[in-house]
């Protein structure tokens, strides 16, 4: 019942409540983003959504205009303390995950959920994806997820995919609440912002 109806209902209610706060944050950061590195305030990233459907994910721009795409050896997007593409205000926004807040709009329109596997770039042929990559797309992608809450960027892409499948298998209201609480703790504590070392899976669903 929660997976089919309750989760979506909560997404709509919470996103409507959060919209005024998100709007205020955007009003504060939009001029700073523009004055720091003149260019668009938003970055509309093409992402792969539920059941392989592509959508545009809204973010506050944290990188310099026309920055190249950099990837790690495992195919994940590069994110490091020394990333020259990130602006000064962008580093602050990333540390506090402020750049992700516009995704509340994605949640409201149904492209995303508050909790779910983080959406990847809309590349490759969905029909050719392996079982792991397809399984993680059987639920809506999230603003935060199991891997993001407990490990953020400190684990490999394959480990994130495995954790995403674990989340799909154990999806529940309680699990979502735990992930949301841990996300807040991780952001406040600035833990595992960038890749450092592999971690073991934490069983928190039960």
C-alpha positions as a Markdown table, in Angstrom:
| # | Residue | x | y | z |
|---|---|---|---|---|
| 1 | Unk | 0.0 | 0.0 | 0.0 |
| 2 | Unk | 2.8 | 2.5 | 0.9 |
| 3 | Unk | 4.8 | 1.7 | -2.2 |
| 4 | Unk | 1.8 | 2.1 | -4.6 |
| 5 | Unk | -0.1 | 5.0 | -3.0 |
| 6 | Unk | 1.3 | 6.3 | 0.4 |
| 7 | Unk | 4.7 | 7.2 | -0.9 |
| 8 | Unk | 3.4 | 9.4 | -3.7 |
| 9 | Unk | 0.8 | 11.0 | -1.5 |
| 10 | Unk | 3.5 | 12.0 | 1.0 |
| 11 | Unk | 5.7 | 13.3 | -1.8 |
| 12 | Unk | 3.0 | 15.6 | -2.9 |
| 13 | Unk | 2.1 | 16.9 | 0.5 |
| 14 | Unk | 5.7 | 17.5 | 1.7 |
| 15 | Unk | 6.8 | 19.1 | -1.5 |
| 16 | Unk | 3.8 | 21.6 | -1.4 |
| 17 | Unk | 4.8 | 22.4 | 2.2 |
| 18 | Unk | 8.4 | 22.8 | 1.3 |
| 19 | Unk | 7.9 | 25.0 | -1.8 |
| 20 | Unk | 7.9 | 28.4 | 0.0 |
| 21 | Unk | 11.2 | 27.6 | 1.7 |
| 22 | Unk | 12.7 | 26.4 | -1.5 |
| 23 | Unk | 11.6 | 29.5 | -3.3 |
| 24 | Unk | 13.2 | 31.7 | -0.6 |
| 25 | Unk | 16.5 | 29.8 | -0.9 |
| 26 | Unk | 16.4 | 30.2 | -4.7 |
| 27 | Unk | 15.8 | 34.0 | -4.3 |
| 28 | Unk | 18.8 | 34.3 | -2.0 |
| 29 | Unk | 21.2 | 32.2 | -4.0 |
| 30 | Unk | 20.1 | 33.1 | -7.6 |
| 31 | Unk | 21.8 | 36.5 | -7.7 |
| 32 | Unk | 24.9 | 35.2 | -6.0 |
| 33 | Unk | 25.3 | 32.4 | -8.6 |
| 34 | Unk | 24.9 | 34.8 | -11.4 |
| 35 | Unk | 27.3 | 37.4 | -10.0 |
| 36 | Unk | 29.9 | 34.8 | -9.2 |
| 37 | Unk | 30.0 | 33.4 | -12.7 |
| 38 | Unk | 27.6 | 35.1 | -15.1 |
| 39 | Unk | 25.4 | 32.5 | -16.6 |
| 40 | Unk | 22.2 | 30.6 | -16.0 |
| 41 | Unk | 21.1 | 30.1 | -12.4 |
| 42 | Unk | 19.7 | 26.6 | -13.0 |
| 43 | Unk | 21.2 | 23.5 | -14.5 |
| 44 | Unk | 18.6 | 21.3 | -16.1 |
| 45 | Unk | 20.2 | 17.9 | -16.2 |
| 46 | Unk | 18.9 | 15.2 | -18.4 |
| 47 | Unk | 18.4 | 12.1 | -16.2 |
| 48 | Unk | 17.0 | 8.6 | -16.5 |
| 49 | Unk | 13.9 | 8.1 | -14.5 |
| 50 | Unk | 11.4 | 5.4 | -13.4 |
| 51 | Unk | 11.1 | 2.6 | -16.0 |
| 52 | Unk | 13.8 | 4.2 | -18.1 |
| 53 | Unk | 11.8 | 7.4 | -18.9 |
| 54 | Unk | 14.0 | 10.4 | -19.4 |
| 55 | Unk | 13.3 | 13.7 | -17.6 |
| 56 | Unk | 15.0 | 17.0 | -16.8 |
| 57 | Unk | 16.3 | 17.3 | -13.2 |
| 58 | Unk | 16.4 | 20.8 | -11.8 |
| 59 | Unk | 19.5 | 22.0 | -9.9 |
| 60 | Unk | 21.0 | 25.3 | -8.9 |
| 61 | Unk | 24.2 | 25.6 | -11.0 |
| 62 | Unk | 27.3 | 24.9 | -9.0 |
| 63 | Unk | 29.8 | 24.7 | -11.8 |
| 64 | Unk | 31.3 | 27.3 | -14.1 |
| 65 | Unk | 29.6 | 27.9 | -17.5 |
| 66 | Unk | 30.4 | 25.3 | -20.2 |
| 67 | Unk | 32.3 | 23.0 | -17.8 |
| 68 | Unk | 33.4 | 19.7 | -19.4 |
| 69 | Unk | 31.9 | 16.4 | -18.1 |
| 70 | Unk | 34.5 | 14.4 | -16.0 |
| 71 | Unk | 33.9 | 10.8 | -14.9 |
| 72 | Unk | 35.7 | 8.3 | -12.6 |
| 73 | Unk | 37.1 | 5.0 | -13.9 |
| 74 | Unk | 33.8 | 3.2 | -12.9 |
| 75 | Unk | 31.7 | 5.6 | -15.0 |
| 76 | Unk | 30.4 | 7.7 | -12.1 |
| 77 | Unk | 30.4 | 11.5 | -12.2 |
| 78 | Unk | 33.6 | 12.9 | -10.8 |
| 79 | Unk | 33.2 | 14.9 | -7.5 |
| 80 | Unk | 36.3 | 16.0 | -5.6 |
| 81 | Unk | 37.5 | 18.7 | -3.3 |
| 82 | Unk | 40.0 | 19.8 | -6.0 |
| 83 | Unk | 37.4 | 20.0 | -8.8 |
| 84 | Unk | 38.3 | 23.2 | -10.8 |
| 85 | Unk | 34.9 | 23.3 | -12.4 |
| 86 | Unk | 33.0 | 24.2 | -9.2 |
| 87 | Unk | 32.5 | 27.8 | -8.4 |
| 88 | Unk | 33.2 | 29.2 | -4.9 |
| 89 | Unk | 29.5 | 29.5 | -4.1 |
| 90 | Unk | 29.0 | 26.1 | -5.7 |
| 91 | Unk | 31.3 | 24.5 | -3.1 |
| 92 | Unk | 29.2 | 25.9 | -0.4 |
| 93 | Unk | 25.9 | 24.8 | -2.0 |
| 94 | Unk | 27.3 | 21.3 | -2.6 |
| 95 | Unk | 28.5 | 20.9 | 1.0 |
| 96 | Unk | 25.1 | 21.8 | 2.3 |
| 97 | Unk | 23.2 | 20.1 | -0.7 |
| 98 | Unk | 21.5 | 23.4 | -1.4 |
| 99 | Unk | 22.0 | 22.9 | -5.2 |
| 100 | Unk | 19.6 | 19.9 | -5.0 |
| 101 | Unk | 16.6 | 21.8 | -3.5 |
| 102 | Unk | 15.0 | 22.7 | -6.8 |
| 103 | Unk | 14.3 | 19.0 | -7.3 |
| 104 | Unk | 11.3 | 19.6 | -5.0 |
| 105 | Unk | 9.7 | 20.6 | -8.3 |
| 106 | Unk | 10.6 | 17.3 | -9.9 |
| 107 | Unk | 9.0 | 15.5 | -6.9 |
| 108 | Unk | 5.8 | 17.6 | -7.2 |
| 109 | Unk | 5.3 | 16.8 | -10.9 |
| 110 | Unk | 6.1 | 13.1 | -10.4 |
| 111 | Unk | 9.5 | 12.6 | -12.0 |
| 112 | Unk | 11.1 | 12.0 | -8.6 |
| 113 | Unk | 10.5 | 11.1 | -5.0 |
| 114 | Unk | 12.1 | 12.4 | -1.8 |
| 115 | Unk | 13.7 | 9.0 | -1.3 |
| 116 | Unk | 14.9 | 6.7 | -4.0 |
| 117 | Unk | 18.0 | 5.8 | -6.1 |
| 118 | Unk | 19.7 | 8.9 | -7.3 |
| 119 | Unk | 19.1 | 9.4 | -11.0 |
| 120 | Unk | 21.9 | 8.9 | -13.5 |
| 121 | Unk | 22.7 | 10.6 | -16.7 |
| 122 | Unk | 20.2 | 9.7 | -19.5 |
| 123 | Unk | 22.8 | 7.8 | -21.5 |
| 124 | Unk | 22.8 | 4.3 | -23.0 |
| 125 | Unk | 20.0 | 2.2 | -24.3 |
| 126 | Unk | 17.6 | 1.2 | -21.5 |
| 127 | Unk | 16.7 | -2.0 | -23.3 |
| 128 | Unk | 20.3 | -3.1 | -23.0 |
| 129 | Unk | 20.7 | -2.4 | -19.3 |
| 130 | Unk | 21.5 | -5.4 | -17.0 |
| 131 | Unk | 19.1 | -6.6 | -14.3 |
| 132 | Unk | 20.7 | -4.5 | -11.6 |
| 133 | Unk | 20.4 | -1.2 | -13.5 |
| 134 | Unk | 16.8 | -2.0 | -14.6 |
| 135 | Unk | 15.8 | -3.0 | -11.0 |
| 136 | Unk | 16.9 | 0.3 | -9.5 |
| 137 | Unk | 14.6 | 2.0 | -12.0 |
| 138 | Unk | 11.5 | 0.2 | -10.9 |
| 139 | Unk | 10.9 | 3.0 | -8.4 |
| 140 | Unk | 11.1 | 6.8 | -8.8 |
| 141 | Unk | 14.6 | 8.2 | -8.4 |
| 142 | Unk | 15.1 | 10.3 | -5.3 |
| 143 | Unk | 16.5 | 13.6 | -4.0 |
| 144 | Unk | 18.3 | 11.4 | -1.5 |
| 145 | Unk | 18.7 | 7.7 | -1.3 |
| 146 | Unk | 20.1 | 4.9 | 0.8 |
| 147 | Unk | 23.7 | 5.4 | -0.5 |
| 148 | Unk | 23.5 | 9.1 | -0.4 |
| 149 | Unk | 22.3 | 9.1 | 3.2 |
| 150 | Unk | 24.9 | 6.7 | 4.6 |
| 151 | Unk | 27.8 | 7.1 | 2.2 |
| 152 | Unk | 27.2 | 10.1 | 0.0 |
| 153 | Unk | 30.1 | 10.0 | -2.5 |
| 154 | Unk | 32.5 | 7.7 | -0.6 |
| 155 | Unk | 31.6 | 4.5 | -2.5 |
| 156 | Unk | 31.9 | 3.3 | -6.0 |
| 157 | Unk | 29.2 | 3.3 | -8.7 |
| 158 | Unk | 28.7 | -0.5 | -8.5 |
| 159 | Unk | 28.3 | -0.3 | -4.7 |
| 160 | Unk | 25.7 | 2.4 | -5.2 |
| 161 | Unk | 23.8 | 0.3 | -7.7 |
| 162 | Unk | 23.8 | -2.7 | -5.3 |
| 163 | Unk | 22.5 | -0.4 | -2.5 |
| 164 | Unk | 19.8 | 0.9 | -4.8 |
| 165 | Unk | 18.6 | -2.7 | -5.4 |
| 166 | Unk | 18.7 | -3.3 | -1.7 |
| 167 | Unk | 16.5 | -0.3 | -1.2 |
| 168 | Unk | 14.0 | -1.5 | -3.8 |
| 169 | Unk | 13.7 | -4.9 | -2.0 |
| 170 | Unk | 13.2 | -3.3 | 1.4 |
| 171 | Unk | 11.2 | -0.2 | 0.5 |
| 172 | Unk | 9.0 | 0.9 | 3.4 |
| 173 | Unk | 7.8 | 4.0 | 5.2 |
| 174 | Unk | 10.1 | 3.3 | 8.1 |
| 175 | Unk | 13.1 | 2.8 | 5.8 |
| 176 | Unk | 12.3 | 6.1 | 4.1 |
| 177 | Unk | 12.1 | 7.9 | 7.4 |
| 178 | Unk | 15.5 | 6.5 | 8.5 |
| 179 | Unk | 17.1 | 7.5 | 5.2 |
| 180 | Unk | 15.7 | 11.1 | 5.5 |
| 181 | Unk | 17.0 | 11.4 | 9.1 |
| 182 | Unk | 20.4 | 10.1 | 8.2 |
| 183 | Unk | 20.5 | 12.4 | 5.2 |
| 184 | Unk | 20.1 | 15.4 | 7.5 |
| 185 | Unk | 22.8 | 14.1 | 9.8 |
| 186 | Unk | 25.2 | 13.5 | 7.0 |
| 187 | Unk | 24.7 | 17.0 | 5.5 |
| 188 | Unk | 25.0 | 18.7 | 8.9 |
| 189 | Unk | 28.1 | 16.7 | 9.6 |
| 190 | Unk | 29.5 | 17.2 | 6.1 |
| 191 | Unk | 30.3 | 13.4 | 5.9 |
| 192 | Unk | 31.6 | 11.6 | 2.9 |
| 193 | Unk | 31.1 | 14.5 | 0.5 |
| 194 | Unk | 33.6 | 13.1 | -2.0 |
| 195 | Unk | 34.9 | 9.7 | -2.9 |
| 196 | Unk | 37.5 | 8.4 | -0.5 |
| 197 | Unk | 37.2 | 4.7 | 0.2 |
| 198 | Unk | 34.7 | 1.8 | 0.0 |
| 199 | Unk | 32.3 | 1.1 | 2.8 |
| 200 | Unk | 30.3 | -1.9 | 3.8 |
| 201 | Unk | 26.5 | -2.0 | 3.3 |
| 202 | Unk | 24.6 | -1.0 | 6.4 |
| 203 | Unk | 21.4 | -3.0 | 7.2 |
| 204 | Unk | 19.0 | -0.4 | 8.4 |
| 205 | Unk | 15.8 | -1.5 | 6.8 |
| 206 | Unk | 14.7 | -3.8 | 9.6 |
